[in-house]
Amino acid sequence: MNPSTAQAEVIVDELVRNGVRQVVLSPGSRNAPLSYALYKADHAGRLKLHVRIDERSAGFLALGLAARAQAPVAVACTSGTAATNLHPAVSEAFHSGVPLIVLTADRPPELRAAGANQTIEQHRLFGSEIRLFDELAVAENRPGQNAYWRSQACRAWHAAKGDVRGGPVHLNLPFREPLVPSGDDHWCESLDGRPDGARWTENSDSGRSPSALSRVHARRGLVLAADSDVDGVGEWGDRYGWPVLPEVGAVGAVAPSVISTGMWLLGLPEFVREHRPEQVLCVGRPTVFRQVQRLLADTDVEVLLAHGGVDWPAPAHNLREVAETFGPSAVPADPGWLTEWQQADQKASAALHSALDLEHWPNGPVVARSVVDALPEHALLVLGSSNPTRDVALAARQRPDVVVHRNRGVAGIDGTVSTAIGAAIAHGRPAYALLGDLTFLHDSNGLLLGPHESRPDLTIVVLNDDGGGIFSLLEQGSPEHGESFERIFGTPHGTDLGRLCAAHGIEHELVQQQSEFAEALRWRPGLRVIEVQADRSARRSVHERLQAAVRSALLG
């Protein structure tokens, strides 16, 4: 057995022993030893292998698999720019706490020094956005290699999994030729792992309890829930009388304390002045709405953070305490505080949905509400990072029985199709995604599924307004910038999404009437795309009318 083959087979075997069950592979020459080892493990039923020719899509597929499975997933590629294409997914994984194990093949040192083809500097390629970096020594047929390789695989798995929160790790693997299996299985030492499939290195649970907030003392507080699937946040709000304002509205949240129109209420300065909290508890890192950032920047409001990860949501740098879980409140709540927010929520919700019923179809908020209404029980909903996540938060009705996933670590639009496919495969139940057209186009390679690859049960809804509709709601969309807007922000593309789907062999349906939309959304298995075409220029006015309706209901 040649050294590269031995090293690759041992690393794959040890990752499986540690619990890796899903691996995404992009083909290449230098990573051929890994490719053969992964194929062998897949054929034996020890892991599930997914193959993608585009490394960026491969990275986000692994991200979606890991995020929903809540377990480390490995992604492997060859050297050079192939490895750099994994960086967007690594960044998202780092900032959102998703456990990834990145395996990049590399040239051995003598070929790097010779300027070999497809060679770049891969040492700490992903900078500070990894939990662990290690470059393994070039494999040699000498005693001690088996223990070294297995030990490093265990280190990588444990670092990716984390104690409380996961993250990405990077193993750089310089392979020397021959790169394909050759000769017999003879080796100078046993290449077996521990007996009975055990890990080479067990990492015992320290038994440390997660840290809990100790400075919760306000009678009038708010919970800003950026992580919609955190267990217990609604129950905590109920127990201590704090309104819970999820960043995705009332989708995926269940509790009397959940305020479905919270983002609308925070957008009314008059309401906020009368209902200013003493403390705000952030569960995760809210990033979508500017009204949330204004509240967090209020120096009269004390900010606490649970499930914080690496980034602190503190625009005024006034974070008072950080912990891993909520902790109890030190004082009883104001008995009327939660009631006031609930009553305001009822008024705002009634006004909002009455106004939505009068809006011309299609537009973003109305389409988002229809998608959420149509979801089967226990469905997964993957949201694009621009308008879809905002539209669902602002317009959807309560659906506590669904699961929401968003790439909000760095909130990029790249890789979202692949993320949705990976998340759908891991979810194992009906799955939907709501994306804008630019997000869809940015990862159209995610639709490139070979005949041997698993196909998810996923319905992708694309609201196609021919460009960057999100900018219509920002300063760039104001009338004084109208002359330059369309070229540098609107960015119309005119792409025929039906033909694009046809090129990939993906079912596509263009829905032109609202009466057809509910039927189109009806669940059926397989991968398909539903397209709704909308007028981007109307988005700003729709939001203004909805905001006016909510304002009138609460303030008269």
RODO-2510 file (C-alpha; in nm, 4 decimals, decimal comma):
residues 556
     n   res          X          Y          Z
     1     m     0,0000     0,0000     0,0000
     2     n     0,1408     0,3387    -0,0923
     3     p     0,1656     0,6073     0,1819
     4     s    -0,0959     0,8472     0,0408
     5     t    -0,3562     0,5712     0,0152
     6     a    -0,2764     0,4512     0,3669
     7     q    -0,3052     0,7990     0,5143
     8     a    -0,6339     0,8745     0,3404
     9     e    -0,7949     0,5442     0,4402
    10     v    -0,6910     0,5807     0,8036
    11     i    -0,8196     0,9399     0,8270
    12     v    -1,1554     0,8467     0,6739
    13     d    -1,1854     0,5429     0,9020
    14     e    -1,1139     0,7501     1,2130
    15     l    -1,3589     1,0240     1,1142
    16     v    -1,6296     0,7599     1,0766
    17     r    -1,5382     0,6185     1,4191
    18     n    -1,5841     0,9672     1,5627
    19     g    -1,9323     0,9978     1,4181
    20     v    -1,8958     1,1588     1,0738
    21     r    -2,1786     1,0181     0,8613
    22     q    -2,1998     1,2698     0,5741
    23     v    -1,9117     1,3817     0,3501
    24     v    -1,9186     1,6122     0,0471
    25     l    -1,6479     1,5618    -0,2162
    26     s    -1,5385     1,7729    -0,5100
    27     p    -1,3323     1,5798    -0,7652
    28     g    -0,9672     1,6495    -0,8364
    29     s    -0,6362     1,4791    -0,8947
    30     r    -0,4372     1,5675    -0,5834
    31     n    -0,7232     1,4611    -0,3535
    32     a    -0,7573     1,1258    -0,5338
    33     p    -0,6433     0,9285    -0,2241
    34     l    -0,9290     1,0809    -0,0237
    35     s    -1,1734     1,0258    -0,3083
    36     y    -1,0962     0,6540    -0,3266
    37     a    -1,1130     0,6175     0,0521
    38     l    -1,4473     0,8001     0,0713
    39     y    -1,5940     0,5965    -0,2140
    40     k    -1,4847     0,2773    -0,0381
    41     a    -1,6468     0,3866     0,2901
    42     d    -1,9660     0,4905     0,1099
    43     h    -1,9809     0,1578    -0,0752
    44     a    -1,9492    -0,0226     0,2583
    45     g    -2,2385     0,1776     0,4029
    46     r    -2,0227     0,3486     0,6658
    47     l    -2,0984     0,7024     0,5465
    48     k    -2,3060     0,8855     0,2857
    49     l    -2,0987     1,0480     0,0118
    50     h    -2,2230     1,3491    -0,1875
    51     v    -2,0244     1,4580    -0,4947
    52     r    -2,0353     1,8148    -0,6336
    53     i    -1,8141     1,9563    -0,9081
    54     d    -1,8345     2,3139    -0,7736
    55     e    -1,6400     2,3553    -0,4488
    56     r    -1,8391     2,6584    -0,3367
    57     s    -2,1641     2,4648    -0,3724
    58     a    -1,9992     2,1646    -0,2054
    59     g    -1,9075     2,3759     0,0962
    60     f    -2,2590     2,5086     0,1402
    61     l    -2,4117     2,1652     0,0875
    62     a    -2,1967     2,0440     0,3767
    63     l    -2,3021     2,3490     0,5764
    64     g    -2,6716     2,2728     0,5282
    65     l    -2,6219     1,9067     0,6189
    66     a    -2,4282     1,9937     0,9335
    67     a    -2,6614     2,2725     1,0450
    68     r    -2,9716     2,0539     1,0413
    69     a    -2,8018     1,7349     1,1624
    70     q    -2,6191     1,9316     1,4348
    71     a    -2,3170     1,7095     1,3825
    72     p    -1,9818     1,7541     1,2064
    73     v    -1,9857     1,7041     0,8284
    74     a    -1,6661     1,6804     0,6226
    75     v    -1,6024     1,8447     0,2863
    76     a    -1,3003     1,7453     0,0759
    77     c    -1,1386     1,9041    -0,2294
    78     t    -0,8178     1,9277    -0,4261
    79     s    -0,5504     2,1988    -0,4043
    80     g    -0,5304     2,5534    -0,5384
    81     t    -0,8354     2,7677    -0,6091
    82     a    -1,0539     2,4657    -0,5348
    83     a    -0,9678     2,5160    -0,1677
    84     t    -1,0250     2,8930    -0,1769
    85     n    -1,3782     2,8355    -0,3076
    86     l    -1,4641     2,6802     0,0288
    87     h    -1,3934     3,0051     0,2113
    88     p    -1,7490     3,1531     0,1952
    89     a    -1,8943     2,8396     0,3553
    90     v    -1,6162     2,8345     0,6149
    91     s    -1,6918     3,1973     0,7046
    92     e    -2,0624     3,1225     0,7425
    93     a    -1,9900     2,8129     0,9509
    94     f    -1,7560     3,0041     1,1812
    95     h    -1,9969     3,2890     1,2490
    96     s    -2,3053     3,0685     1,2797
    97     g    -2,1448     2,7915     1,4827
    98     v    -2,1844     2,5064     1,2313
    99     p    -1,9434     2,2107     1,2681
   100     l    -1,7481     2,1533     0,9433
   101     i    -1,4344     1,9488     0,8851
   102     v    -1,2541     2,0864     0,5787
   103     l    -1,0093     1,8470     0,4132
   104     t    -0,7938     2,0149     0,1486
   105     a    -0,5398     1,8196    -0,0509
   106     d    -0,2067     1,9869    -0,1231
   107     r     0,1233     1,9336    -0,3012
   108     p     0,4137     1,8100    -0,0881
   109     p     0,6765     2,0748     0,0016
   110     e     0,9195     1,9854    -0,2780
   111     l     0,6506     2,0536    -0,5403
   112     r     0,5485     2,3820    -0,3805
   113     a     0,9098     2,4925    -0,3979
   114     a     0,9146     2,3965    -0,7672
   115     g     0,6107     2,6080    -0,8575
   116     a     0,3931     2,3066    -0,9354
   117     n     0,0600     2,3424    -1,1084
   118     q    -0,2494     2,4202    -0,8973
   119     t    -0,0354     2,5232    -0,6026
   120     i    -0,1048     2,8145    -0,3706
   121     e    -0,0214     2,8867    -0,0076
   122     q    -0,2801     2,6825     0,1835
   123     h    -0,1243     2,7154     0,5280
   124     r    -0,3945     2,8758     0,7459
   125     l    -0,5839     2,9537     0,4262
   126     f    -0,9008     3,0505     0,6147
   127     g    -0,7250     3,2831     0,8558
   128     s    -0,8937     3,3330     1,1925
   129     e    -1,2259     3,1811     1,0839
   130     i    -1,1505     2,8267     1,1981
   131     r    -1,1412     2,6472     1,5316
   132     l    -0,8337     2,4427     1,4448
   133     f    -0,5776     2,4278     1,1652
   134     d    -0,3352     2,1432     1,1147
   135     e    -0,1184     2,0433     0,8238
   136     l    -0,0318     1,6774     0,8435
   137     a     0,3187     1,5650     0,7580
   138     v     0,3613     1,3946     0,4232
   139     a     0,2833     1,0263     0,4741
   140     e     0,5733     0,7831     0,5082
   141     n     0,5861     0,4070     0,5423
   142     r     0,7328     0,3970     0,8923
   143     p     0,6053     0,3038     1,2395
   144     g     0,3976     0,5583     1,4329
   145     q     0,2066     0,6999     1,1375
   146     n    -0,1228     0,5235     1,2170
   147     a    -0,1417     0,6688     1,5681
   148     y    -0,0462     1,0160     1,4443
   149     w    -0,3097     1,0227     1,1707
   150     r    -0,5856     0,8905     1,3956
   151     s    -0,4996     1,1295     1,6771
   152     q    -0,5193     1,4310     1,4454
   153     a    -0,8523     1,3160     1,3028
   154     c    -0,9889     1,2960     1,6584
   155     r    -0,8600     1,6454     1,7363
   156     a    -1,0324     1,7808     1,4273
   157     w    -1,3653     1,6148     1,5067
   158     h    -1,3661     1,7336     1,8667
   159     a    -1,2724     2,0912     1,7728
   160     a    -1,5484     2,1029     1,5099
   161     k    -1,8117     1,9650     1,7463
   162     g    -1,7187     2,1975     2,0311
   163     d    -1,8402     2,1799     2,3892
   164     v    -2,1424     2,4092     2,3472
   165     r    -2,1163     2,5502     1,9967
   166     g    -1,9636     2,3993     1,6826
   167     g    -1,7430     2,5515     1,4146
   168     p    -1,5163     2,4761     1,1167
   169     v    -1,1743     2,3116     1,1301
   170     h    -0,9194     2,2756     0,8510
   171     l    -0,6874     1,9816     0,7858
   172     n    -0,4412     2,0406     0,5004
   173     l    -0,3176     1,7109     0,3559
   174     p    -0,0096     1,7129     0,1307
   175     f    -0,0186     1,3949    -0,0762
   176     r     0,2881     1,2625    -0,2568
   177     e     0,2495     1,0425    -0,5663
   178     p     0,1350     0,7768    -0,6317
   179     l    -0,2139     0,9131    -0,5711
   180     v    -0,4114     0,6017    -0,6655
   181     p    -0,4209     0,2655    -0,4839
   182     s    -0,1344     0,0430    -0,5915
   183     g     0,0271    -0,2851    -0,4881
   184     d    -0,0857    -0,5027    -0,1994
   185     d    -0,2016    -0,4087     0,1492
   186     h     0,1383    -0,4578     0,3129
   187     w     0,2417    -0,1873     0,5611
   188     c     0,5148    -0,1698     0,8221
   189     e     0,2656    -0,1597     1,1113
   190     s    -0,0994    -0,2319     1,1724
   191     l    -0,3306     0,0348     1,0338
   192     d    -0,6225    -0,0801     1,2470
   193     g    -0,8092     0,1491     1,4817
   194     r    -0,9179     0,0745     1,8356
   195     p    -1,1154    -0,2481     1,8925
   196     d    -1,4933    -0,2464     1,8560
   197     g    -1,4982     0,0663     1,6397
   198     a    -1,3919     0,2948     1,9249
   199     r    -1,2306     0,6337     1,8708
   200     w    -0,8540     0,6493     1,8901
   201     t    -0,8776     0,9300     2,1454
   202     e    -1,1850     0,9576     2,3665
   203     n    -1,2615     1,3088     2,4863
   204     s    -1,4577     1,2664     2,8054
   205     d    -1,7348     1,5094     2,8906
   206     s    -1,5999     1,7461     3,1521
   207     g    -1,9421     1,7622     3,3158
   208     r    -1,9263     2,1431     3,3219
   209     s    -2,2710     2,2997     3,3250
   210     p    -2,3310     2,5708     3,0633
   211     s    -2,2809     2,9193     3,2018
   212     a    -2,6060     3,1008     3,2808
   213     l    -2,6860     3,4706     3,2930
   214     s    -2,6805     3,6053     3,6483
   215     r    -2,7732     3,9711     3,5932
   216     v    -3,1336     3,9346     3,4764
   217     h    -3,3116     4,1772     3,7078
   218     a    -3,5532     4,3895     3,5021
   219     r    -3,9286     4,3888     3,5608
   220     r    -3,9735     4,5218     3,2064
   221     g    -3,7505     4,3354     2,9640
   222     l    -3,7507     4,2061     2,6064
   223     v    -3,6074     3,8928     2,4473
   224     l    -3,4706     3,9324     2,0928
   225     a    -3,4554     3,5796     1,9529
   226     a    -3,2261     3,5614     1,6508
   227     d    -3,1884     3,1839     1,6804
   228     s    -3,5457     3,0739     1,6193
   229     d    -3,4863     2,7080     1,7063
   230     v    -3,3306     2,7579     2,0496
   231     d    -3,5148     2,5335     2,2940
   232     g    -3,6836     2,7039     2,5845
   233     v    -3,6730     3,0684     2,4810
   234     g    -4,0533     3,0975     2,4612
   235     e    -4,1016     2,9154     2,7907
   236     w    -3,8471     3,1493     2,9519
   237     g    -4,0434     3,4514     2,8293
   238     d    -4,3666     3,3043     2,9649
   239     r    -4,2113     3,2305     3,3039
   240     y    -4,0636     3,5758     3,3614
   241     g    -4,3177     3,7870     3,1739
   242     w    -4,0799     3,9167     2,9060
   243     p    -4,2134     3,9553     2,5498
   244     v    -4,0190     3,7416     2,2997
   245     l    -3,9567     3,9063     1,9608
   246     p    -3,8219     3,6471     1,7141
   247     e    -3,6267     3,7820     1,4179
   248     v    -3,8335     3,5555     1,1910
   249     g    -4,1683     3,6628     1,3357
   250     a    -4,3887     3,3840     1,4658
   251     v    -4,2620     3,1130     1,2307
   252     g    -4,1070     2,8285     1,4237
   253     a    -4,1860     2,9880     1,7600
   254     v    -4,4489     2,8748     2,0088
   255     a    -4,5381     3,0451     2,3382
   256     p    -4,7892     3,3048     2,4607
   257     s    -4,4998     3,5461     2,5110
   258     v    -4,4043     3,5397     2,1403
   259     i    -4,4895     3,8710     1,9691
   260     s    -4,5388     3,7988     1,5994
   261     t    -4,5375     4,1665     1,4909
   262     g    -4,2411     4,2587     1,7064
   263     m    -4,0370     4,4024     1,4208
   264     w    -4,3265     4,6308     1,3216
   265     l    -4,3684     4,7475     1,6814
   266     l    -3,9977     4,8262     1,7181
   267     g    -4,0265     5,0298     1,3974
   268     l    -4,2660     5,2766     1,5673
   269     p    -4,0567     5,5274     1,7682
   270     e    -4,3624     5,6466     1,9596
   271     f    -4,4448     5,2929     2,0709
   272     v    -4,0850     5,2224     2,1707
   273     r    -4,0682     5,5405     2,3807
   274     e    -4,3718     5,4243     2,5777
   275     h    -4,2507     5,0650     2,5997
   276     r    -3,8761     5,1012     2,6447
   277     p    -3,7373     4,7919     2,8208
   278     e    -3,4906     4,8125     3,1058
   279     q    -3,3001     4,5100     2,9780
   280     v    -3,2816     4,3296     2,6443
   281     l    -3,1793     3,9660     2,6281
   282     c    -3,0362     3,8671     2,2881
   283     v    -3,0537     3,4970     2,2115
   284     g    -2,8094     3,4714     1,9246
   285     r    -2,7074     3,7652     1,7090
   286     p    -2,9906     3,9668     1,5493
   287     t    -2,8749     4,1144     1,2172
   288     v    -3,1763     4,1777     0,9932
   289     f    -3,3639     4,4861     1,1132
   290     r    -3,2315     4,8361     1,1739
   291     q    -3,4946     4,9047     1,4382
   292     v    -3,3384     4,6261     1,6431
   293     q    -2,9971     4,7863     1,6099
   294     r    -3,1420     5,1197     1,7261
   295     l    -3,2809     4,9528     2,0362
   296     l    -2,9511     4,7804     2,1112
   297     a    -2,7700     5,1134     2,0671
   298     d    -2,9914     5,2820     2,3292
   299     t    -2,7538     5,3501     2,6180
   300     d    -3,0463     5,3498     2,8628
   301     v    -3,1092     4,9809     2,7821
   302     e    -2,8891     4,7128     2,9362
   303     v    -2,8030     4,4326     2,6928
   304     l    -2,7484     4,0676     2,7897
   305     l    -2,6383     3,7950     2,5485
   306     a    -2,7012     3,4207     2,5482
   307     h    -2,5793     3,1782     2,2780
   308     g    -2,3467     3,4530     2,1608
   309     g    -2,0795     3,2771     1,9587
   310     v    -1,7954     3,4925     1,8303
   311     d    -1,9818     3,8157     1,7540
   312     w    -2,1505     4,0395     2,0096
   313     p    -2,4603     4,2356     1,9005
   314     a    -2,3688     4,5569     2,0795
   315     p    -2,3624     4,8629     1,8500
   316     a    -2,3174     5,0894     2,1539
   317     h    -2,0602     4,8497     2,3057
   318     n    -2,2806     4,8316     2,6148
   319     l    -2,3068     4,4553     2,6553
   320     r    -2,3485     4,3839     3,0268
   321     e    -2,3145     4,0045     3,0405
   322     v    -2,2504     3,7072     2,8103
   323     a    -2,3403     3,3471     2,8916
   324     e    -2,4326     3,0220     2,7194
   325     t    -2,7905     3,0016     2,8466
   326     f    -3,0608     3,2258     2,9861
   327     g    -3,0543     3,1887     3,3635
   328     p    -3,3334     3,2930     3,6024
   329     s    -3,4665     3,6415     3,6627
   330     a    -3,3852     3,7930     4,0007
   331     v    -3,7126     3,9859     4,0342
   332     p    -4,0798     3,9265     3,9479
   333     a    -4,1994     4,0768     3,6208
   334     d    -4,4288     4,3752     3,5904
   335     p    -4,7656     4,1937     3,5600
   336     g    -4,8974     4,4349     3,2974
   337     w    -4,5834     4,4523     3,0825
   338     l    -4,6308     4,1364     2,8770
   339     t    -5,0056     4,2024     2,8515
   340     e    -4,9423     4,5436     2,6941
   341     w    -4,7186     4,3885     2,4287
   342     q    -4,9662     4,1092     2,3608
   343     q    -5,2516     4,3559     2,3153
   344     a    -5,0410     4,5679     2,0817
   345     d    -4,9466     4,2536     1,8887
   346     q    -5,3118     4,1599     1,8408
   347     k    -5,3996     4,5061     1,7071
   348     a    -5,0951     4,5231     1,4807
   349     s    -5,1507     4,1722     1,3468
   350     a    -5,5165     4,2362     1,2623
   351     a    -5,4307     4,5596     1,0836
   352     l    -5,1345     4,4077     0,9016
   353     h    -5,3225     4,1108     0,7596
   354     s    -5,6199     4,3246     0,6599
   355     a    -5,3800     4,5501     0,4695
   356     l    -5,2066     4,2512     0,3112
   357     d    -5,5430     4,1225     0,1868
   358     l    -5,5841     4,4483    -0,0083
   359     e    -5,2406     4,4440    -0,1680
   360     h    -5,1924     4,3665    -0,5359
   361     w    -5,0472     4,0219    -0,6003
   362     p    -4,7650     3,9378    -0,6312
   363     n    -4,5375     4,1196    -0,3893
   364     g    -4,2813     3,9959    -0,1389
   365     p    -4,4824     4,0075     0,1865
   366     v    -4,7957     3,8506     0,0322
   367     v    -4,5949     3,5727    -0,1334
   368     a    -4,4083     3,5048     0,1933
   369     r    -4,7352     3,4781     0,3850
   370     s    -4,8753     3,2355     0,1274
   371     v    -4,5658     3,0144     0,1414
   372     v    -4,5745     2,9924     0,5205
   373     d    -4,9499     2,9216     0,5183
   374     a    -4,8955     2,6322     0,2761
   375     l    -4,6195     2,4535     0,4688
   376     p    -4,7044     2,1026     0,5885
   377     e    -4,6608     2,0261     0,9565
   378     h    -4,2993     1,9875     1,0661
   379     a    -4,1709     2,1221     0,7348
   380     l    -3,8352     2,2943     0,6986
   381     l    -3,8263     2,6479     0,5576
   382     v    -3,4913     2,7818     0,4337
   383     l    -3,4898     3,1593     0,3874
   384     g    -3,2682     3,3689     0,1631
   385     s    -3,0725     3,6384     0,3398
   386     s    -3,2108     3,9496     0,1709
   387     n    -3,5813     4,0137     0,1322
   388     p    -3,7228     3,6645     0,2086
   389     t    -3,6139     3,6643     0,5739
   390     r    -3,7602     4,0137     0,6154
   391     d    -4,0831     3,9327     0,4321
   392     v    -4,1478     3,6256     0,6465
   393     a    -4,0745     3,8155     0,9672
   394     l    -4,3049     4,1008     0,8703
   395     a    -4,5932     3,9200     0,7001
   396     a    -4,6222     3,5547     0,7986
   397     r    -4,8909     3,4232     1,0286
   398     q    -4,8044     3,2121     1,3297
   399     r    -4,6642     2,8697     1,2402
   400     p    -4,5025     2,7214     1,5502
   401     d    -4,4944     2,3755     1,3900
   402     v    -4,2235     2,4433     1,1307
   403     v    -3,8431     2,4719     1,1404
   404     v    -3,6622     2,7746     0,9964
   405     h    -3,3031     2,7820     0,8709
   406     r    -3,1127     3,0936     0,7618
   407     n    -2,7485     3,1568     0,6691
   408     r    -2,7212     3,4558     0,9023
   409     g    -2,3667     3,4005     1,0269
   410     v    -2,2398     3,6464     0,7678
   411     a    -2,5738     3,6812     0,5840
   412     g    -2,4370     3,6261     0,2350
   413     i    -2,6549     3,5236    -0,0564
   414     d    -2,3941     3,2782    -0,1864
   415     g    -2,4498     2,9069    -0,1579
   416     t    -2,8135     2,9249    -0,0493
   417     v    -2,9463     2,6710    -0,3005
   418     s    -2,6829     2,4208    -0,1861
   419     t    -2,7493     2,5013     0,1789
   420     a    -3,1193     2,4349     0,1241
   421     i    -3,0478     2,1035    -0,0493
   422     g    -2,8173     1,9905     0,2319
   423     a    -3,0610     2,1016     0,5013
   424     a    -3,3487     1,9266     0,3220
   425     i    -3,1566     1,5996     0,2988
   426     a    -3,0717     1,6139     0,6694
   427     h    -3,4266     1,7193     0,7665
   428     g    -3,5805     1,4114     0,6058
   429     r    -3,9295     1,5664     0,5902
   430     p    -4,0963     1,8126     0,3520
   431     a    -3,8719     2,1126     0,2895
   432     y    -3,9207     2,4482     0,1191
   433     a    -3,6924     2,7406     0,0422
   434     l    -3,7954     3,1008    -0,0271
   435     l    -3,5295     3,2847    -0,2264
   436     g    -3,4898     3,5992    -0,4310
   437     d    -3,3800     3,5728    -0,7919
   438     l    -3,0237     3,6988    -0,7316
   439     t    -2,9757     3,4528    -0,4458
   440     f    -3,1045     3,1734    -0,6674
   441     l    -2,8808     3,2712    -0,9592
   442     h    -2,5782     3,3140    -0,7352
   443     d    -2,5853     2,9418    -0,6579
   444     s    -2,7560     2,7964    -0,9630
   445     n    -2,4699     2,5439    -0,9721
   446     g    -2,6342     2,3999    -0,6622
   447     l    -2,8886     2,2460    -0,9019
   448     l    -2,6122     2,0477    -1,0707
   449     l    -2,6819     1,7003    -0,9326
   450     g    -2,5222     1,3994    -1,0964
   451     p    -2,7249     1,0840    -1,1675
   452     h    -2,5705     0,9028    -0,8694
   453     e    -2,6433     1,1773    -0,6156
   454     s    -2,9206     1,2003    -0,3559
   455     r    -3,2013     1,4309    -0,4631
   456     p    -3,3796     1,6175    -0,1857
   457     d    -3,7517     1,6574    -0,1333
   458     l    -3,7342     2,0339    -0,1682
   459     t    -3,9589     2,2978    -0,3225
   460     i    -3,7696     2,6188    -0,4020
   461     v    -3,9899     2,9277    -0,4377
   462     v    -3,8156     3,2094    -0,6255
   463     l    -3,9633     3,5591    -0,6110
   464     n    -3,8164     3,6967    -0,9322
   465     d    -3,8219     4,0768    -0,9448
   466     d    -3,5345     4,0877    -1,1941
   467     g    -3,2666     4,2312    -0,9713
   468     g    -3,1725     4,3571    -0,6290
   469     g    -3,5048     4,4373    -0,4706
   470     i    -3,3519     4,4727    -0,1234
   471     f    -3,1877     4,8002    -0,2251
   472     s    -3,5283     4,9533    -0,2929
   473     l    -3,5835     4,9586     0,0834
   474     l    -3,2448     5,1113     0,1668
   475     e    -3,0998     5,4597     0,1197
   476     q    -2,9809     5,3628    -0,2263
   477     g    -3,3443     5,3311    -0,3346
   478     s    -3,4461     5,6862    -0,2445
   479     p    -3,5607     5,9091    -0,5359
   480     e    -3,2528     6,1349    -0,5332
   481     h    -3,0404     5,8375    -0,6395
   482     g    -3,2788     5,7256    -0,9121
   483     e    -3,0507     5,7944    -1,2087
   484     s    -2,7774     5,5564    -1,0953
   485     f    -2,9899     5,3077    -0,9040
   486     e    -3,0910     5,0650    -1,1764
   487     r    -2,7431     5,0125    -1,3183
   488     i    -2,5414     4,9649    -0,9994
   489     f    -2,7996     4,8439    -0,7458
   490     g    -3,1090     4,7247    -0,9307
   491     t    -2,8900     4,5104    -1,1604
   492     p    -3,1590     4,3614    -1,3875
   493     h    -3,0489     4,0338    -1,5460
   494     g    -3,3361     3,9135    -1,7652
   495     t    -3,2496     3,5472    -1,7066
   496     d    -3,5064     3,2869    -1,8082
   497     l    -3,5234     3,0746    -1,4935
   498     g    -3,7330     2,8105    -1,6687
   499     r    -3,4617     2,7431    -1,9237
   500     l    -3,1975     2,7459    -1,6518
   501     c    -3,3890     2,4795    -1,4599
   502     a    -3,4442     2,2793    -1,7785
   503     a    -3,0703     2,2754    -1,8431
   504     h    -3,0267     2,1072    -1,5048
   505     g    -3,3240     1,8740    -1,5484
   506     i    -3,5136     2,0414    -1,2626
   507     e    -3,8913     2,0785    -1,2721
   508     h    -3,9973     2,4443    -1,3038
   509     e    -4,3366     2,6094    -1,2754
   510     l    -4,4096     2,9768    -1,3443
   511     v    -4,7121     3,0881    -1,1414
   512     q    -4,8866     3,3924    -1,2832
   513     q    -5,2155     3,3993    -1,0901
   514     q    -5,2669     3,4094    -0,7145
   515     s    -5,5391     3,1482    -0,7487
   516     e    -5,2788     2,9048    -0,8884
   517     f    -5,0210     2,9639    -0,6170
   518     a    -5,1783     2,7601    -0,3369
   519     e    -5,2101     2,4580    -0,5642
   520     a    -4,8540     2,4965    -0,6868
   521     l    -4,7315     2,5029    -0,3249
   522     r    -4,9069     2,1800    -0,2363
   523     w    -4,6444     1,9378    -0,1115
   524     r    -4,5072     1,6682    -0,3338
   525     p    -4,1704     1,4936    -0,3184
   526     g    -3,8747     1,5713    -0,5405
   527     l    -3,6725     1,8799    -0,6250
   528     r    -3,8628     2,1548    -0,8057
   529     v    -3,8680     2,5305    -0,8544
   530     i    -4,1738     2,7560    -0,8393
   531     e    -4,1180     3,1001    -0,9881
   532     v    -4,3282     3,4088    -0,9147
   533     q    -4,2480     3,7222    -1,1132
   534     a    -4,3003     4,0571    -0,9402
   535     d    -4,2485     4,4287    -1,0014
   536     r    -3,9484     4,5440    -0,8011
   537     s    -4,0422     4,9106    -0,8183
   538     a    -4,3506     4,8529    -0,6007
   539     r    -4,1670     4,7046    -0,3020
   540     r    -4,0972     5,0316    -0,1204
   541     s    -4,4568     5,1542    -0,1478
   542     v    -4,5942     4,8189    -0,0262
   543     h    -4,3860     4,8416     0,2897
   544     e    -4,4922     5,2006     0,3455
   545     r    -4,8606     5,1079     0,3229
   546     l    -4,8208     4,8151     0,5612
   547     q    -4,6303     5,0296     0,8073
   548     a    -4,8998     5,2967     0,7869
   549     a    -5,1696     5,0381     0,8618
   550     v    -4,9854     4,9148     1,1716
   551     r    -4,9165     5,2704     1,2875
   552     s    -5,2806     5,3679     1,2504
   553     a    -5,3986     5,0648     1,4476
   554     l    -5,1709     5,1406     1,7411
   555     l    -5,1346     5,5173     1,7420
   556     g    -5,4472     5,6350     1,5596
***
